[in-house]
């Protein structure tokens, strides 16, 4: 067929509704703001890992749907999360990305969170413990007993990841939220304490869902030329995708031919995770923007933080076992960074891909049809992960992914051979109430 004119270019594709989406879902700023309210403020998000707060009084700050969050480890060893907002004048209590409250700060006492603006102090349970000149200024009208921090729902789950939810009314805990999608890696993650050994982040000018899409499908293995000509076998293409409640997908394992990856080969079979056969690989893609990879000797964890309709921050973490010897840890770091580090073999190629999409889907750009219609028996080149994601997205947003100006229509998304996920009825979206 010859190149198309504008009318042909904008004609709806000859596919089912759920097999393509309108690019406005990636670029429209009104839709983005609605996503923050309807999805990101209601979902459970693993903001960090407990090993990032190894000592009592350690903290980690984060942003979640534009809300500043602080996570602390208290003297009782319990990890808690709060809005990082002083109830006095709305100042951010802590501006450092991480650190410790054990020593005294210039503006406050040791073992207290202290707002530097007016020196209001809070303990690790969020209680306000000091208001300077409390009686003189407020004469009993405002008392510290009623001025605690805003506590957030927080659970440490699946190998020590710290999950936080902004919405007190979200109708499930973390286990209910994951809906079985993490079961394939749960035993490996929970067997021994994990420890972070790698962290870096990237800010990319594209919509967060484009990074999700790239993690969710493997058809783009054509981009990873070195991997394709060295490490792939029939098992790679035979891995199945499975859909779960709340938009999650996982991908089954296969035996990676690591010895073929690099000149001279590399044995990873002797260094694996508990309950994981040597050189095997599982991936869990969590709605709305989290990815777990358990691959051979290392865990990779990606966390997306949407910054705008056309900008996302992606945090990349690598994990080994806390019990690792120095030699094993060095091997895990090498194995992880060879592929997923900032100068690894795969990661920069993936980021180039989504950056290129971001260029074409800027806010106010002309709507385009983005195809998610590959059906290959639910194996890895099948785009079922994206269809399932956008079905869930449509329910939560009450918008039709293929025409976001229309209300969501059920039963048009996943495709005829996709078995329905179990009970997609517990989400707190408008469509559920209807």
DRENDO-1510 file (C-alpha; in Angstrom, 1 decimal, always signed):
<recs>
REC; n; res; u; v; w
REC; 1; UNK; +0.0; +0.0; +0.0 .
REC; 2; UNK; +1.2; +3.5; -0.8 .
REC; 3; UNK; +1.9; +6.1; +1.8 .
REC; 4; UNK; -1.4; +7.4; +3.3 .
REC; 5; UNK; -3.0; +10.8; +3.1 .
REC; 6; UNK; -4.3; +12.5; +6.2 .
REC; 7; UNK; -7.8; +10.9; +5.9 .
REC; 8; UNK; -6.3; +7.4; +5.5 .
REC; 9; UNK; -3.8; +8.1; +8.3 .
REC; 10; UNK; -6.5; +9.0; +10.8 .
REC; 11; UNK; -8.9; +6.2; +9.8 .
REC; 12; UNK; -9.7; +3.8; +12.6 .
REC; 13; UNK; -7.7; +0.5; +12.2 .
REC; 14; UNK; -9.5; -2.7; +11.3 .
REC; 15; UNK; -9.1; -4.1; +14.8 .
REC; 16; UNK; -11.3; -4.6; +17.8 .
REC; 17; UNK; -11.7; -1.7; +20.2 .
REC; 18; UNK; -9.3; -3.2; +22.7 .
REC; 19; UNK; -6.6; -3.8; +20.2 .
REC; 20; UNK; -5.6; -0.1; +19.8 .
REC; 21; UNK; -5.7; +3.1; +21.9 .
REC; 22; UNK; -6.0; +6.7; +21.1 .
REC; 23; UNK; -2.7; +8.6; +21.7 .
REC; 24; UNK; -4.5; +11.3; +23.7 .
REC; 25; UNK; -4.3; +8.9; +26.7 .
REC; 26; UNK; -0.6; +9.6; +26.6 .
REC; 27; UNK; -0.6; +13.3; +25.9 .
REC; 28; UNK; -3.8; +14.9; +27.2 .
REC; 29; UNK; -3.1; +17.0; +30.3 .
REC; 30; UNK; -6.7; +16.8; +31.6 .
REC; 31; UNK; -6.6; +13.0; +31.3 .
REC; 32; UNK; -3.2; +13.0; +33.2 .
REC; 33; UNK; -4.6; +15.0; +36.1 .
REC; 34; UNK; -7.6; +12.7; +36.3 .
REC; 35; UNK; -5.2; +9.7; +36.4 .
REC; 36; UNK; -3.5; +11.1; +39.5 .
REC; 37; UNK; -6.8; +11.4; +41.3 .
REC; 38; UNK; -8.5; +8.2; +40.1 .
REC; 39; UNK; -5.6; +5.8; +39.9 .
REC; 40; UNK; -2.4; +6.9; +41.5 .
REC; 41; UNK; -4.0; +8.2; +44.7 .
REC; 42; UNK; -5.9; +5.0; +45.2 .
REC; 43; UNK; -3.3; +2.3; +44.2 .
REC; 44; UNK; -0.8; +0.6; +46.4 .
REC; 45; UNK; +2.7; +1.7; +45.4 .
REC; 46; UNK; +6.0; +0.2; +46.6 .
REC; 47; UNK; +7.9; +3.4; +47.2 .
REC; 48; UNK; +11.2; +1.9; +48.4 .
REC; 49; UNK; +12.7; -1.1; +50.2 .
REC; 50; UNK; +13.3; -1.7; +53.9 .
REC; 51; UNK; +17.0; -2.1; +53.3 .
REC; 52; UNK; +17.1; +1.6; +52.3 .
REC; 53; UNK; +16.2; +2.3; +56.0 .
REC; 54; UNK; +18.6; -0.1; +57.7 .
REC; 55; UNK; +18.8; +1.6; +61.1 .
REC; 56; UNK; +16.3; +3.0; +63.6 .
REC; 57; UNK; +15.3; +6.6; +62.9 .
REC; 58; UNK; +16.3; +6.3; +59.2 .
REC; 59; UNK; +14.1; +7.9; +56.6 .
REC; 60; UNK; +13.4; +8.0; +52.9 .
REC; 61; UNK; +11.3; +10.7; +51.1 .
REC; 62; UNK; +9.4; +10.3; +47.9 .
REC; 63; UNK; +6.7; +11.9; +45.7 .
REC; 64; UNK; +3.4; +10.0; +45.1 .
REC; 65; UNK; +0.8; +11.6; +42.8 .
REC; 66; UNK; +2.4; +15.0; +43.6 .
REC; 67; UNK; +2.0; +14.3; +47.3 .
REC; 68; UNK; +5.3; +14.4; +49.3 .
REC; 69; UNK; +5.8; +11.3; +51.4 .
REC; 70; UNK; +8.2; +10.5; +54.2 .
REC; 71; UNK; +8.9; +6.9; +55.2 .
REC; 72; UNK; +10.6; +6.3; +58.6 .
REC; 73; UNK; +11.8; +3.4; +60.7 .
REC; 74; UNK; +10.8; +4.0; +64.3 .
REC; 75; UNK; +12.5; +3.0; +67.6 .
REC; 76; UNK; +10.2; -0.1; +67.6 .
REC; 77; UNK; +11.7; -1.1; +64.2 .
REC; 78; UNK; +8.3; -0.6; +62.5 .
REC; 79; UNK; +8.3; +1.3; +59.2 .
REC; 80; UNK; +5.6; +4.0; +58.8 .
REC; 81; UNK; +4.7; +6.5; +56.2 .
REC; 82; UNK; +3.3; +10.0; +56.5 .
REC; 83; UNK; +2.7; +13.0; +54.3 .
REC; 84; UNK; +5.9; +15.0; +54.4 .
REC; 85; UNK; +3.9; +18.1; +55.3 .
REC; 86; UNK; +3.9; +20.1; +58.5 .
REC; 87; UNK; +0.4; +20.7; +59.8 .
REC; 88; UNK; +1.3; +24.3; +60.8 .
REC; 89; UNK; +2.0; +26.1; +57.6 .
REC; 90; UNK; +2.3; +23.3; +55.0 .
REC; 91; UNK; +6.1; +23.3; +54.9 .
REC; 92; UNK; +8.0; +20.1; +53.7 .
REC; 93; UNK; +9.3; +18.7; +57.0 .
REC; 94; UNK; +12.3; +16.9; +55.3 .
REC; 95; UNK; +13.8; +17.9; +52.0 .
REC; 96; UNK; +16.7; +15.4; +51.9 .
REC; 97; UNK; +16.1; +12.2; +49.8 .
REC; 98; UNK; +17.2; +10.0; +52.7 .
REC; 99; UNK; +19.1; +10.2; +56.0 .
REC; 100; UNK; +18.7; +9.7; +59.8 .
REC; 101; UNK; +16.8; +11.5; +62.5 .
REC; 102; UNK; +19.0; +9.8; +65.2 .
REC; 103; UNK; +21.4; +12.8; +65.5 .
REC; 104; UNK; +20.2; +16.3; +66.3 .
REC; 105; UNK; +19.4; +18.5; +63.4 .
REC; 106; UNK; +20.2; +22.3; +63.3 .
REC; 107; UNK; +16.5; +23.0; +63.9 .
REC; 108; UNK; +15.5; +20.2; +66.2 .
REC; 109; UNK; +16.3; +17.5; +68.7 .
REC; 110; UNK; +17.6; +14.0; +68.0 .
REC; 111; UNK; +15.1; +11.3; +67.2 .
REC; 112; UNK; +12.5; +13.8; +66.1 .
REC; 113; UNK; +11.2; +15.0; +62.7 .
REC; 114; UNK; +11.5; +18.8; +62.9 .
REC; 115; UNK; +10.1; +21.4; +60.5 .
REC; 116; UNK; +12.9; +23.9; +60.1 .
REC; 117; UNK; +10.4; +26.8; +59.4 .
REC; 118; UNK; +9.0; +27.1; +63.0 .
REC; 119; UNK; +10.7; +24.1; +64.7 .
REC; 120; UNK; +7.5; +22.0; +65.3 .
REC; 121; UNK; +8.7; +18.5; +66.2 .
REC; 122; UNK; +7.2; +15.1; +65.6 .
REC; 123; UNK; +8.1; +11.6; +66.8 .
REC; 124; UNK; +8.5; +8.5; +64.6 .
REC; 125; UNK; +4.8; +7.6; +65.1 .
REC; 126; UNK; +3.8; +11.0; +63.7 .
REC; 127; UNK; +2.8; +12.6; +67.1 .
REC; 128; UNK; +3.5; +16.3; +67.5 .
REC; 129; UNK; +5.8; +16.4; +70.6 .
REC; 130; UNK; +6.7; +20.1; +70.7 .
REC; 131; UNK; +5.3; +23.4; +69.5 .
REC; 132; UNK; +7.6; +26.3; +70.5 .
REC; 133; UNK; +5.7; +28.8; +72.6 .
REC; 134; UNK; +2.6; +26.7; +72.4 .
REC; 135; UNK; +0.8; +28.2; +75.4 .
REC; 136; UNK; +2.0; +31.8; +74.8 .
REC; 137; UNK; +0.9; +31.8; +71.2 .
REC; 138; UNK; -2.2; +29.7; +71.1 .
REC; 139; UNK; -3.5; +30.0; +74.7 .
REC; 140; UNK; -4.8; +26.5; +74.6 .
REC; 141; UNK; -6.7; +26.9; +71.3 .
REC; 142; UNK; -4.2; +24.7; +69.4 .
REC; 143; UNK; -2.5; +21.9; +71.3 .
REC; 144; UNK; +0.2; +19.5; +70.1 .
REC; 145; UNK; -2.0; +16.5; +71.0 .
REC; 146; UNK; -4.2; +17.3; +68.0 .
REC; 147; UNK; -1.5; +18.3; +65.5 .
REC; 148; UNK; +0.0; +14.9; +64.4 .
REC; 149; UNK; +1.2; +14.2; +60.9 .
REC; 150; UNK; -1.1; +12.7; +58.3 .
REC; 151; UNK; -0.5; +8.9; +58.5 .
REC; 152; UNK; -0.6; +6.9; +55.4 .
REC; 153; UNK; -1.5; +3.2; +54.9 .
REC; 154; UNK; +1.8; +1.4; +54.8 .
REC; 155; UNK; +2.8; -2.3; +54.6 .
REC; 156; UNK; +6.1; -4.1; +54.2 .
REC; 157; UNK; +5.4; -7.0; +51.8 .
REC; 158; UNK; +7.0; -9.4; +49.3 .
REC; 159; UNK; +10.7; -9.4; +50.3 .
REC; 160; UNK; +10.7; -6.2; +52.2 .
REC; 161; UNK; +9.3; -3.7; +49.8 .
REC; 162; UNK; +7.5; -0.7; +51.4 .
REC; 163; UNK; +4.0; -0.3; +49.9 .
REC; 164; UNK; +2.1; +3.0; +50.5 .
REC; 165; UNK; -1.5; +4.0; +49.6 .
REC; 166; UNK; -2.7; +7.6; +49.9 .
REC; 167; UNK; -6.4; +6.6; +50.1 .
REC; 168; UNK; -7.7; +5.4; +53.4 .
REC; 169; UNK; -10.7; +3.9; +51.7 .
REC; 170; UNK; -9.1; +1.7; +49.0 .
REC; 171; UNK; -10.9; -1.6; +49.6 .
REC; 172; UNK; -8.0; -4.0; +49.8 .
REC; 173; UNK; -4.6; -4.5; +51.5 .
REC; 174; UNK; -1.4; -5.1; +49.6 .
REC; 175; UNK; -2.0; -8.8; +49.2 .
REC; 176; UNK; -5.5; -8.1; +47.9 .
REC; 177; UNK; -4.2; -5.5; +45.6 .
REC; 178; UNK; -1.6; -7.7; +44.0 .
REC; 179; UNK; -4.3; -10.4; +43.5 .
REC; 180; UNK; -1.9; -13.3; +43.0 .
REC; 181; UNK; +0.4; -11.7; +40.5 .
REC; 182; UNK; +3.4; -11.8; +42.9 .
REC; 183; UNK; +2.9; -15.5; +43.8 .
REC; 184; UNK; +5.4; -16.6; +41.1 .
REC; 185; UNK; +8.2; -14.7; +42.9 .
REC; 186; UNK; +7.0; -14.5; +46.4 .
REC; 187; UNK; +8.9; -17.6; +47.8 .
REC; 188; UNK; +12.1; -16.4; +46.2 .
REC; 189; UNK; +11.7; -12.8; +47.6 .
REC; 190; UNK; +10.7; -13.9; +51.1 .
REC; 191; UNK; +13.2; -16.7; +51.6 .
REC; 192; UNK; +16.0; -14.5; +52.8 .
REC; 193; UNK; +16.3; -10.7; +53.5 .
REC; 194; UNK; +17.0; -8.7; +50.4 .
REC; 195; UNK; +19.4; -5.8; +50.3 .
REC; 196; UNK; +19.7; -3.0; +47.7 .
REC; 197; UNK; +23.0; -2.7; +45.9 .
REC; 198; UNK; +22.2; -0.4; +43.0 .
REC; 199; UNK; +20.1; +2.7; +42.5 .
REC; 200; UNK; +19.8; +5.2; +39.7 .
REC; 201; UNK; +17.0; +7.2; +38.2 .
REC; 202; UNK; +16.2; +8.7; +34.8 .
REC; 203; UNK; +13.7; +11.5; +33.9 .
REC; 204; UNK; +12.3; +11.0; +30.4 .
REC; 205; UNK; +10.1; +13.3; +28.4 .
REC; 206; UNK; +7.3; +10.8; +27.8 .
REC; 207; UNK; +4.1; +9.6; +29.4 .
REC; 208; UNK; +4.6; +7.1; +32.2 .
REC; 209; UNK; +2.4; +4.5; +30.4 .
REC; 210; UNK; +4.9; +4.2; +27.6 .
REC; 211; UNK; +7.5; +2.8; +30.0 .
REC; 212; UNK; +4.8; +0.4; +31.3 .
REC; 213; UNK; +4.1; -0.7; +27.7 .
REC; 214; UNK; +7.7; -1.3; +27.0 .
REC; 215; UNK; +8.1; -3.5; +30.1 .
REC; 216; UNK; +4.8; -5.3; +29.4 .
REC; 217; UNK; +5.7; -6.6; +26.0 .
REC; 218; UNK; +8.7; -8.5; +24.5 .
REC; 219; UNK; +8.0; -7.8; +20.8 .
REC; 220; UNK; +10.6; -5.1; +21.0 .
REC; 221; UNK; +13.3; -7.7; +21.5 .
REC; 222; UNK; +14.2; -6.6; +17.9 .
REC; 223; UNK; +15.7; -3.5; +19.5 .
REC; 224; UNK; +18.0; -5.6; +21.7 .
REC; 225; UNK; +20.1; -7.0; +18.9 .
REC; 226; UNK; +22.9; -8.5; +21.0 .
REC; 227; UNK; +20.5; -10.4; +23.2 .
REC; 228; UNK; +18.6; -11.6; +20.2 .
REC; 229; UNK; +21.5; -13.2; +18.4 .
REC; 230; UNK; +23.1; -14.7; +21.5 .
REC; 231; UNK; +20.8; -15.6; +24.4 .
REC; 232; UNK; +17.5; -16.6; +22.8 .
REC; 233; UNK; +16.1; -20.1; +22.3 .
REC; 234; UNK; +12.7; -21.7; +21.8 .
REC; 235; UNK; +12.0; -21.4; +25.5 .
REC; 236; UNK; +12.3; -17.6; +25.3 .
REC; 237; UNK; +9.3; -17.4; +22.9 .
REC; 238; UNK; +7.3; -20.1; +24.7 .
REC; 239; UNK; +6.8; -18.1; +27.9 .
REC; 240; UNK; +3.2; -17.4; +28.8 .
REC; 241; UNK; +1.6; -14.1; +29.9 .
REC; 242; UNK; -1.0; -14.3; +32.7 .
REC; 243; UNK; -3.4; -11.6; +33.6 .
REC; 244; UNK; -4.6; -10.8; +37.2 .
REC; 245; UNK; -7.1; -8.6; +38.9 .
REC; 246; UNK; -6.4; -4.9; +39.0 .
REC; 247; UNK; -4.4; -4.7; +35.8 .
REC; 248; UNK; -1.4; -6.8; +36.7 .
REC; 249; UNK; +0.4; -9.3; +34.4 .
REC; 250; UNK; +3.3; -11.7; +35.0 .
REC; 251; UNK; +5.5; -13.6; +32.5 .
REC; 252; UNK; +6.6; -17.1; +33.1 .
REC; 253; UNK; +10.2; -18.3; +33.3 .
REC; 254; UNK; +12.7; -19.8; +30.8 .
REC; 255; UNK; +16.3; -20.9; +30.9 .
REC; 256; UNK; +18.5; -18.0; +29.8 .
REC; 257; UNK; +21.6; -18.9; +27.8 .
REC; 258; UNK; +23.9; -16.6; +29.7 .
REC; 259; UNK; +27.0; -18.5; +28.6 .
REC; 260; UNK; +26.2; -17.2; +25.0 .
REC; 261; UNK; +25.8; -13.5; +26.0 .
REC; 262; UNK; +29.4; -12.4; +26.1 .
REC; 263; UNK; +32.7; -13.3; +24.6 .
REC; 264; UNK; +34.1; -16.2; +26.5 .
REC; 265; UNK; +30.7; -16.9; +28.2 .
REC; 266; UNK; +29.6; -16.3; +31.7 .
REC; 267; UNK; +28.3; -18.8; +34.2 .
REC; 268; UNK; +25.4; -17.6; +36.3 .
REC; 269; UNK; +24.0; -20.9; +37.2 .
REC; 270; UNK; +25.9; -21.2; +40.5 .
REC; 271; UNK; +24.5; -17.9; +41.8 .
REC; 272; UNK; +20.7; -17.8; +41.9 .
REC; 273; UNK; +17.9; -16.9; +44.3 .
REC; 274; UNK; +16.2; -19.4; +46.6 .
REC; 275; UNK; +13.4; -21.4; +44.9 .
REC; 276; UNK; +14.6; -20.2; +41.5 .
REC; 277; UNK; +16.1; -22.7; +39.1 .
REC; 278; UNK; +19.5; -21.6; +37.8 .
REC; 279; UNK; +19.4; -19.1; +35.0 .
REC; 280; UNK; +15.6; -18.6; +35.1 .
REC; 281; UNK; +13.6; -15.4; +34.9 .
REC; 282; UNK; +10.2; -14.2; +36.1 .
REC; 283; UNK; +8.7; -10.8; +35.4 .
REC; 284; UNK; +5.8; -9.1; +37.2 .
REC; 285; UNK; +4.3; -6.0; +35.7 .
REC; 286; UNK; +2.1; -4.2; +38.3 .
REC; 287; UNK; -0.6; -1.6; +37.5 .
REC; 288; UNK; -0.2; +1.4; +37.2 .
REC; 289; UNK; +3.6; +1.6; +36.9 .
REC; 290; UNK; +5.8; -0.9; +38.8 .
REC; 291; UNK; +7.9; -3.7; +37.4 .
REC; 292; UNK; +9.7; -6.6; +39.2 .
REC; 293; UNK; +12.3; -8.7; +37.4 .
REC; 294; UNK; +13.8; -11.8; +39.1 .
REC; 295; UNK; +16.4; -12.8; +36.7 .
REC; 296; UNK; +19.1; -15.4; +37.5 .
REC; 297; UNK; +21.3; -13.8; +40.1 .
REC; 298; UNK; +19.6; -10.4; +40.7 .
REC; 299; UNK; +16.3; -8.7; +41.3 .
REC; 300; UNK; +15.5; -5.6; +39.3 .
REC; 301; UNK; +12.8; -3.2; +40.4 .
REC; 302; UNK; +11.5; -0.2; +38.4 .
REC; 303; UNK; +9.2; +2.4; +40.0 .
REC; 304; UNK; +7.6; +5.1; +37.9 .
REC; 305; UNK; +6.6; +8.5; +39.2 .
REC; 306; UNK; +4.5; +10.5; +36.8 .
REC; 307; UNK; +5.6; +14.1; +36.7 .
REC; 308; UNK; +3.4; +15.5; +33.9 .
REC; 309; UNK; +1.5; +14.2; +30.9 .
REC; 310; UNK; +4.9; +14.1; +29.1 .
REC; 311; UNK; +7.4; +13.4; +31.8 .
REC; 312; UNK; +8.2; +10.5; +34.0 .
REC; 313; UNK; +10.8; +9.7; +36.6 .
REC; 314; UNK; +11.9; +6.1; +36.6 .
REC; 315; UNK; +13.8; +4.8; +39.6 .
REC; 316; UNK; +15.9; +1.6; +39.0 .
REC; 317; UNK; +17.0; -0.6; +41.9 .
REC; 318; UNK; +19.0; -3.8; +42.0 .
REC; 319; UNK; +18.9; -6.3; +44.9 .
REC; 320; UNK; +20.9; -9.2; +46.2 .
REC; 321; UNK; +20.7; -11.3; +49.4 .
REC; 322; UNK; +21.7; -9.6; +52.6 .
REC; 323; UNK; +23.7; -12.7; +53.4 .
REC; 324; UNK; +25.9; -12.4; +50.3 .
REC; 325; UNK; +29.6; -12.8; +50.6 .
REC; 326; UNK; +31.7; -10.0; +49.1 .
REC; 327; UNK; +32.4; -12.2; +46.1 .
REC; 328; UNK; +28.8; -13.1; +45.5 .
REC; 329; UNK; +27.7; -9.5; +45.9 .
REC; 330; UNK; +30.3; -8.4; +43.3 .
REC; 331; UNK; +29.0; -11.0; +40.9 .
REC; 332; UNK; +25.4; -10.0; +41.4 .
REC; 333; UNK; +26.3; -6.3; +40.8 .
REC; 334; UNK; +28.2; -7.2; +37.6 .
REC; 335; UNK; +25.3; -9.4; +36.3 .
REC; 336; UNK; +22.7; -6.8; +37.1 .
REC; 337; UNK; +24.6; -3.8; +35.7 .
REC; 338; UNK; +25.8; -5.6; +32.5 .
REC; 339; UNK; +22.1; -5.6; +31.4 .
REC; 340; UNK; +20.2; -3.1; +33.5 .
REC; 341; UNK; +22.7; -0.6; +34.8 .
REC; 342; UNK; +22.8; +3.0; +33.3 .
REC; 343; UNK; +25.5; +1.7; +30.9 .
REC; 344; UNK; +24.1; -1.8; +30.5 .
REC; 345; UNK; +23.2; -3.6; +27.4 .
REC; 346; UNK; +19.4; -3.2; +27.5 .
REC; 347; UNK; +18.3; -0.3; +29.5 .
REC; 348; UNK; +19.5; +2.6; +27.3 .
REC; 349; UNK; +17.9; +0.9; +24.3 .
REC; 350; UNK; +14.6; +0.8; +26.1 .
REC; 351; UNK; +14.8; +4.4; +27.2 .
REC; 352; UNK; +15.7; +5.5; +23.6 .
REC; 353; UNK; +12.5; +3.8; +22.5 .
REC; 354; UNK; +10.2; +5.6; +24.9 .
REC; 355; UNK; +11.9; +8.9; +24.4 .
REC; 356; UNK; +11.2; +8.5; +20.7 .
REC; 357; UNK; +7.6; +7.9; +21.5 .
REC; 358; UNK; +7.5; +11.0; +23.7 .
REC; 359; UNK; +8.6; +13.2; +20.8 .
REC; 360; UNK; +5.6; +12.1; +18.8 .
REC; 361; UNK; +3.1; +12.3; +21.6 .
REC; 362; UNK; +3.6; +15.7; +23.1 .
REC; 363; UNK; +0.6; +17.5; +24.7 .
REC; 364; UNK; -1.8; +18.9; +22.1 .
REC; 365; UNK; -0.3; +16.8; +19.3 .
REC; 366; UNK; -2.7; +15.3; +16.8 .
REC; 367; UNK; -4.4; +12.0; +18.0 .
REC; 368; UNK; -2.9; +8.8; +16.6 .
REC; 369; UNK; -3.8; +5.2; +16.8 .
REC; 370; UNK; -1.4; +3.1; +18.9 .
REC; 371; UNK; -1.7; -0.6; +18.1 .
REC; 372; UNK; -1.9; -3.3; +20.8 .
REC; 373; UNK; -3.5; -6.0; +18.6 .
REC; 374; UNK; -0.9; -8.8; +18.4 .
REC; 375; UNK; -2.4; -12.2; +19.3 .
REC; 376; UNK; +0.2; -15.0; +19.5 .
REC; 377; UNK; -1.4; -17.5; +21.9 .
REC; 378; UNK; -0.7; -15.5; +25.1 .
REC; 379; UNK; +3.0; -16.0; +24.6 .
REC; 380; UNK; +5.5; -13.1; +25.0 .
REC; 381; UNK; +5.0; -11.5; +21.6 .
REC; 382; UNK; +1.3; -11.4; +22.3 .
REC; 383; UNK; +0.3; -7.9; +23.4 .
REC; 384; UNK; -2.1; -9.2; +26.0 .
REC; 385; UNK; -0.3; -7.3; +28.8 .
REC; 386; UNK; -1.1; -4.0; +27.3 .
REC; 387; UNK; -4.7; -4.9; +26.4 .
REC; 388; UNK; -5.3; -6.0; +30.0 .
REC; 389; UNK; -3.6; -2.9; +31.4 .
REC; 390; UNK; -5.8; -0.6; +29.3 .
REC; 391; UNK; -9.0; -2.5; +30.1 .
REC; 392; UNK; -8.3; -1.8; +33.8 .
REC; 393; UNK; -7.3; +1.8; +33.0 .
REC; 394; UNK; -10.6; +2.2; +31.2 .
REC; 395; UNK; -12.6; +0.9; +34.2 .
REC; 396; UNK; -10.8; +3.1; +36.7 .
REC; 397; UNK; -11.0; +6.2; +34.5 .
REC; 398; UNK; -14.4; +5.4; +33.1 .
REC; 399; UNK; -13.0; +6.3; +29.7 .
REC; 400; UNK; -12.7; +4.2; +26.5 .
REC; 401; UNK; -9.0; +3.7; +25.7 .
REC; 402; UNK; -9.6; +3.8; +22.0 .
REC; 403; UNK; -11.6; +7.0; +22.3 .
REC; 404; UNK; -11.0; +8.6; +25.8 .
REC; 405; UNK; -13.8; +11.1; +25.2 .
REC; 406; UNK; -16.3; +8.3; +25.4 .
REC; 407; UNK; -17.3; +6.3; +28.5 .
REC; 408; UNK; -15.7; +2.9; +29.1 .
REC; 409; UNK; -17.3; -0.1; +27.4 .
REC; 410; UNK; -16.8; -3.5; +29.0 .
REC; 411; UNK; -15.9; -6.7; +27.1 .
REC; 412; UNK; -14.1; -5.0; +24.2 .
REC; 413; UNK; -10.5; -5.0; +25.3 .
REC; 414; UNK; -8.7; -8.2; +26.0 .
REC; 415; UNK; -9.6; -10.2; +22.9 .
REC; 416; UNK; -11.3; -13.6; +22.3 .
REC; 417; UNK; -8.6; -16.0; +23.5 .
REC; 418; UNK; -7.8; -14.1; +26.8 .
REC; 419; UNK; -9.5; -15.7; +29.8 .
REC; 420; UNK; -10.9; -13.1; +32.1 .
REC; 421; UNK; -8.9; -12.1; +35.1 .
REC; 422; UNK; -10.5; -13.1; +38.4 .
REC; 423; UNK; -13.1; -10.6; +39.6 .
REC; 424; UNK; -12.2; -7.2; +38.5 .
REC; 425; UNK; -14.8; -5.7; +40.7 .
REC; 426; UNK; -13.0; -4.5; +43.8 .
REC; 427; UNK; -11.4; -1.4; +42.3 .
REC; 428; UNK; -12.6; +2.0; +43.7 .
REC; 429; UNK; -13.4; +3.5; +40.3 .
REC; 430; UNK; -16.7; +5.0; +39.1 .
REC; 431; UNK; -17.5; +2.1; +36.8 .
REC; 432; UNK; -17.6; -0.3; +39.8 .
REC; 433; UNK; -20.2; +1.8; +41.6 .
REC; 434; UNK; -22.3; +1.7; +38.4 .
</recs>
